[in-house]
Amino acid sequence: MKSTSLWQLFWTFFKIGAFTFGGGWSLIAVMEEEVVVRRKWATPDDMLEMLIISESTPGVIAVNMATSIGYRQRGFWGALVATMGVVVPSFVIISALSFGLEALAQNKWYQAVFYGIQVGAIVLILNAFLKLFKQLEKNASNLIVMVVALSVSLFTNVNVVFVIIAGAVFGILVNCVFNKNKRLPAEAVGEATKKEDE
Amino acid sequence: MQFLLLFWEYFQIGLFTIGGGYAMLPMVQQVVERNGWMTQAELIGFVGIAESTPGPFAVNLATFVGMEVGKATSMGVFGGILGAFVATFAVVLPSFVVILIVTKLFIKFKENKYVNGAMSGIKPVVVGLILSAVLTIAFAVVFPKLQFDSINAEGFSEFRYVSLIMFAVLFVISRIKFGKKRIHPILIVVLSAVMGVVAFGFFNLPR
């Protein structure tokens, strides 16, 4: 694990920051591919845990993910270079463009590119969802919680944070209070992914 | 001192908004209005551009707002770049510190049964939230008039079938396996840009 160089971390996140459009979720889809599939820096389960931490702490999710992955790889400096990697492309591009940006946004070809990329972003996020859904243990409680979270976030204006807190409380109640002797689903999921890796 | 104010305002935005970049938007609106940095119309224009440039949306927006505030000072273009740097740094700093602490604690308490219990409860929530993101964005692109909190026939009146066909083609391509690997997501982004140029640029198709 220690063999990851700081440069590698920076470069990986720089690419993610430079080539991904359309908000946090599509960045996360690309991170999943780079970090789990290509570089094997984290297991799918680690990735989901970091995603949970990033969602439930302040700040921009994609930046939080970079910080968290960098920290796990190389400690403080890893966190710093990964965060810089994902932020620097935005900073440079926006600064460079900001002088002629309003004109650019009206340009027909630029709009054509953007409309296309919007569609591409849906594909990326859908694939990220499919990957995570495959990992999730399909028992009744997980599926119900998933559908409830989906409905609340889709049809109401309730802040996502409260949905996450409710999920945490539910998880503690089910796993620690009512079912003291039962094996934790989290462990079972961990084992399932280990088997898949082999 | 405009730059200190910019730092302080964006530091608070970074610290107090949970749930990602779009959750920051209302607070950004308040801040630019309160300080008279720009009109709401200007900000909305920026939001559109921040969405259509690479990188996390909220970071793009912070860079933008900082650039505008900096350019308005006596320092001109140099002030703009300094302002962009200050706002970007300020919005990232609080979460950077929080994430370091939380990740460290999480690794330490990973085996704790309450932490584990909470995590196993949040996992399906996050999967549901991602599905919600997929549906929200997909419907915004294909049926731009549809609103999930009041679904009616009016919502389906504009149907962007070209986008839907592009989506289906890209999705199938993204699922093809070459050996053990699928096409890299960045390639899908590039491909979608090319398809956009061909469909909406050369052939002038409606979206």
Chai-1 contact restraints between the chains, C-beta under 6 A:
chainA,res_idxA,chainB,res_idxB,connection_type,confidence,min_distance_angstrom,max_distance_angstrom,comment,restraint_id
A,G17,B,G55,contact,1.0,0.0,6.0,A-B,restraint_1
A,A18,B,P54,contact,1.0,0.0,6.0,A-B,restraint_2
A,F19,B,I186,contact,1.0,0.0,6.0,A-B,restraint_3
A,F19,B,V189,contact,1.0,0.0,6.0,A-B,restraint_4
A,F21,B,P54,contact,1.0,0.0,6.0,A-B,restraint_5
A,G23,B,F57,contact,1.0,0.0,6.0,A-B,restraint_6
A,G24,B,G20,contact,1.0,0.0,6.0,A-B,restraint_7
A,G24,B,G21,contact,1.0,0.0,6.0,A-B,restraint_8
A,G24,B,P56,contact,1.0,0.0,6.0,A-B,restraint_9
A,W25,B,A133,contact,1.0,0.0,6.0,A-B,restraint_10
A,A29,B,P185,contact,1.0,0.0,6.0,A-B,restraint_11
A,V30,B,P185,contact,1.0,0.0,6.0,A-B,restraint_12
A,E33,B,P185,contact,1.0,0.0,6.0,A-B,restraint_13
A,L48,B,K123,contact,1.0,0.0,6.0,A-B,restraint_14
A,L51,B,V126,contact,1.0,0.0,6.0,A-B,restraint_15
A,I52,B,I122,contact,1.0,0.0,6.0,A-B,restraint_16
A,I52,B,V126,contact,1.0,0.0,6.0,A-B,restraint_17
A,I53,B,V102,contact,1.0,0.0,6.0,A-B,restraint_18
A,T57,B,V98,contact,1.0,0.0,6.0,A-B,restraint_19
A,T57,B,V102,contact,1.0,0.0,6.0,A-B,restraint_20
A,P58,B,L15,contact,1.0,0.0,6.0,A-B,restraint_21
A,P58,B,I18,contact,1.0,0.0,6.0,A-B,restraint_22
A,P58,B,P94,contact,1.0,0.0,6.0,A-B,restraint_23
A,P58,B,S95,contact,1.0,0.0,6.0,A-B,restraint_24
A,G59,B,G14,contact,1.0,0.0,6.0,A-B,restraint_25
A,G59,B,S95,contact,1.0,0.0,6.0,A-B,restraint_26
A,V60,B,G21,contact,1.0,0.0,6.0,A-B,restraint_27
A,V60,B,P56,contact,1.0,0.0,6.0,A-B,restraint_28
A,V60,B,A58,contact,1.0,0.0,6.0,A-B,restraint_29
A,V60,B,V59,contact,1.0,0.0,6.0,A-B,restraint_30
A,I61,B,G20,contact,1.0,0.0,6.0,A-B,restraint_31
A,A62,B,P56,contact,1.0,0.0,6.0,A-B,restraint_32
A,V63,B,P56,contact,1.0,0.0,6.0,A-B,restraint_33
A,V63,B,V92,contact,1.0,0.0,6.0,A-B,restraint_34
A,N64,B,S95,contact,1.0,0.0,6.0,A-B,restraint_35
A,N64,B,I99,contact,1.0,0.0,6.0,A-B,restraint_36
A,T67,B,F96,contact,1.0,0.0,6.0,A-B,restraint_37
A,T67,B,I99,contact,1.0,0.0,6.0,A-B,restraint_38
A,S68,B,I99,contact,1.0,0.0,6.0,A-B,restraint_39
A,S68,B,T103,contact,1.0,0.0,6.0,A-B,restraint_40
A,Y71,B,L100,contact,1.0,0.0,6.0,A-B,restraint_41
A,Y71,B,T103,contact,1.0,0.0,6.0,A-B,restraint_42
A,A79,B,L100,contact,1.0,0.0,6.0,A-B,restraint_43
A,T83,B,F96,contact,1.0,0.0,6.0,A-B,restraint_44
A,V87,B,V59,contact,1.0,0.0,6.0,A-B,restraint_45
A,P89,B,G55,contact,1.0,0.0,6.0,A-B,restraint_46
A,S90,B,G55,contact,1.0,0.0,6.0,A-B,restraint_47
A,S90,B,V59,contact,1.0,0.0,6.0,A-B,restraint_48
A,S90,B,N60,contact,1.0,0.0,6.0,A-B,restraint_49
A,F91,B,T63,contact,1.0,0.0,6.0,A-B,restraint_50
A,F91,B,T88,contact,1.0,0.0,6.0,A-B,restraint_51
A,I93,B,T53,contact,1.0,0.0,6.0,A-B,restraint_52
A,I94,B,N60,contact,1.0,0.0,6.0,A-B,restraint_53
A,I94,B,T63,contact,1.0,0.0,6.0,A-B,restraint_54
A,I94,B,F64,contact,1.0,0.0,6.0,A-B,restraint_55
A,S95,B,I81,contact,1.0,0.0,6.0,A-B,restraint_56
A,S95,B,A84,contact,1.0,0.0,6.0,A-B,restraint_57
A,S98,B,M67,contact,1.0,0.0,6.0,A-B,restraint_58
A,L101,B,I49,contact,1.0,0.0,6.0,A-B,restraint_59
A,A105,B,I49,contact,1.0,0.0,6.0,A-B,restraint_60
A,W109,B,G201,contact,1.0,0.0,6.0,A-B,restraint_61
A,A112,B,G196,contact,1.0,0.0,6.0,A-B,restraint_62
A,A112,B,V197,contact,1.0,0.0,6.0,A-B,restraint_63
A,A112,B,F200,contact,1.0,0.0,6.0,A-B,restraint_64
A,A112,B,G201,contact,1.0,0.0,6.0,A-B,restraint_65
A,V113,B,A193,contact,1.0,0.0,6.0,A-B,restraint_66
A,V113,B,G196,contact,1.0,0.0,6.0,A-B,restraint_67
A,V113,B,V197,contact,1.0,0.0,6.0,A-B,restraint_68
A,F114,B,S52,contact,1.0,0.0,6.0,A-B,restraint_69
A,Y115,B,G196,contact,1.0,0.0,6.0,A-B,restraint_70
A,Y115,B,F200,contact,1.0,0.0,6.0,A-B,restraint_71
A,Y115,B,R207,contact,1.0,0.0,6.0,A-B,restraint_72
A,G116,B,S192,contact,1.0,0.0,6.0,A-B,restraint_73
A,G116,B,A193,contact,1.0,0.0,6.0,A-B,restraint_74
A,G116,B,M195,contact,1.0,0.0,6.0,A-B,restraint_75
A,G116,B,G196,contact,1.0,0.0,6.0,A-B,restraint_76
A,I117,B,S192,contact,1.0,0.0,6.0,A-B,restraint_77
A,I117,B,A193,contact,1.0,0.0,6.0,A-B,restraint_78
A,Q118,B,V141,contact,1.0,0.0,6.0,A-B,restraint_79
A,V119,B,S163,contact,1.0,0.0,6.0,A-B,restraint_80
A,V119,B,M166,contact,1.0,0.0,6.0,A-B,restraint_81
A,V119,B,F167,contact,1.0,0.0,6.0,A-B,restraint_82
A,V119,B,S192,contact,1.0,0.0,6.0,A-B,restraint_83
A,G120,B,I188,contact,1.0,0.0,6.0,A-B,restraint_84
A,G120,B,V189,contact,1.0,0.0,6.0,A-B,restraint_85
A,G120,B,S192,contact,1.0,0.0,6.0,A-B,restraint_86
A,I122,B,I137,contact,1.0,0.0,6.0,A-B,restraint_87
A,I122,B,A138,contact,1.0,0.0,6.0,A-B,restraint_88
A,I122,B,F167,contact,1.0,0.0,6.0,A-B,restraint_89
A,V123,B,L170,contact,1.0,0.0,6.0,A-B,restraint_90
A,V123,B,F171,contact,1.0,0.0,6.0,A-B,restraint_91
A,V123,B,S174,contact,1.0,0.0,6.0,A-B,restraint_92
A,V123,B,I188,contact,1.0,0.0,6.0,A-B,restraint_93
A,L124,B,P185,contact,1.0,0.0,6.0,A-B,restraint_94
A,I125,B,A133,contact,1.0,0.0,6.0,A-B,restraint_95
A,I125,B,V134,contact,1.0,0.0,6.0,A-B,restraint_96
A,L126,B,V134,contact,1.0,0.0,6.0,A-B,restraint_97
A,N127,B,S174,contact,1.0,0.0,6.0,A-B,restraint_98
A,F129,B,I130,contact,1.0,0.0,6.0,A-B,restraint_99
A,F129,B,L131,contact,1.0,0.0,6.0,A-B,restraint_100
A,F129,B,V134,contact,1.0,0.0,6.0,A-B,restraint_101
A,L132,B,V127,contact,1.0,0.0,6.0,A-B,restraint_102
A,F133,B,V127,contact,1.0,0.0,6.0,A-B,restraint_103
A,L136,B,V127,contact,1.0,0.0,6.0,A-B,restraint_104
A,N142,B,P124,contact,1.0,0.0,6.0,A-B,restraint_105
A,V145,B,P124,contact,1.0,0.0,6.0,A-B,restraint_106
A,M146,B,P124,contact,1.0,0.0,6.0,A-B,restraint_107
A,M146,B,V127,contact,1.0,0.0,6.0,A-B,restraint_108
A,M146,B,G128,contact,1.0,0.0,6.0,A-B,restraint_109
A,A149,B,V125,contact,1.0,0.0,6.0,A-B,restraint_110
A,A149,B,G128,contact,1.0,0.0,6.0,A-B,restraint_111
A,A149,B,L129,contact,1.0,0.0,6.0,A-B,restraint_112
A,L150,B,G128,contact,1.0,0.0,6.0,A-B,restraint_113
A,L150,B,L131,contact,1.0,0.0,6.0,A-B,restraint_114
A,L150,B,S132,contact,1.0,0.0,6.0,A-B,restraint_115
A,S153,B,L129,contact,1.0,0.0,6.0,A-B,restraint_116
A,S153,B,S132,contact,1.0,0.0,6.0,A-B,restraint_117
A,L154,B,S132,contact,1.0,0.0,6.0,A-B,restraint_118
A,L154,B,F148,contact,1.0,0.0,6.0,A-B,restraint_119
A,F155,B,F148,contact,1.0,0.0,6.0,A-B,restraint_120
A,F155,B,D149,contact,1.0,0.0,6.0,A-B,restraint_121
A,V160,B,G19,contact,1.0,0.0,6.0,A-B,restraint_122
A,V161,B,I18,contact,1.0,0.0,6.0,A-B,restraint_123
A,V161,B,G19,contact,1.0,0.0,6.0,A-B,restraint_124
A,V163,B,V125,contact,1.0,0.0,6.0,A-B,restraint_125
A,I164,B,I122,contact,1.0,0.0,6.0,A-B,restraint_126
A,I164,B,V125,contact,1.0,0.0,6.0,A-B,restraint_127
A,G167,B,G121,contact,1.0,0.0,6.0,A-B,restraint_128
A,G167,B,I122,contact,1.0,0.0,6.0,A-B,restraint_129
A,G167,B,V125,contact,1.0,0.0,6.0,A-B,restraint_130
A,A168,B,A118,contact,1.0,0.0,6.0,A-B,restraint_131
A,A168,B,G121,contact,1.0,0.0,6.0,A-B,restraint_132
A,A168,B,I122,contact,1.0,0.0,6.0,A-B,restraint_133
A,F170,B,G121,contact,1.0,0.0,6.0,A-B,restraint_134
A,G171,B,G117,contact,1.0,0.0,6.0,A-B,restraint_135
A,G171,B,A118,contact,1.0,0.0,6.0,A-B,restraint_136
A,G171,B,S120,contact,1.0,0.0,6.0,A-B,restraint_137
A,G171,B,G121,contact,1.0,0.0,6.0,A-B,restraint_138
A,I172,B,Y114,contact,1.0,0.0,6.0,A-B,restraint_139
A,I172,B,G117,contact,1.0,0.0,6.0,A-B,restraint_140
A,I172,B,A118,contact,1.0,0.0,6.0,A-B,restraint_141
A,N175,B,G117,contact,1.0,0.0,6.0,A-B,restraint_142
A,N175,B,S120,contact,1.0,0.0,6.0,A-B,restraint_143
A,C176,B,K113,contact,1.0,0.0,6.0,A-B,restraint_144
A,C176,B,Y114,contact,1.0,0.0,6.0,A-B,restraint_145
A,C176,B,G117,contact,1.0,0.0,6.0,A-B,restraint_146
A,L184,B,N116,contact,1.0,0.0,6.0,A-B,restraint_147
A,L184,B,S120,contact,1.0,0.0,6.0,A-B,restraint_148
A,P185,B,S120,contact,1.0,0.0,6.0,A-B,restraint_149
A,A186,B,N116,contact,1.0,0.0,6.0,A-B,restraint_150
A,A186,B,M119,contact,1.0,0.0,6.0,A-B,restraint_151
A,A186,B,S120,contact,1.0,0.0,6.0,A-B,restraint_152
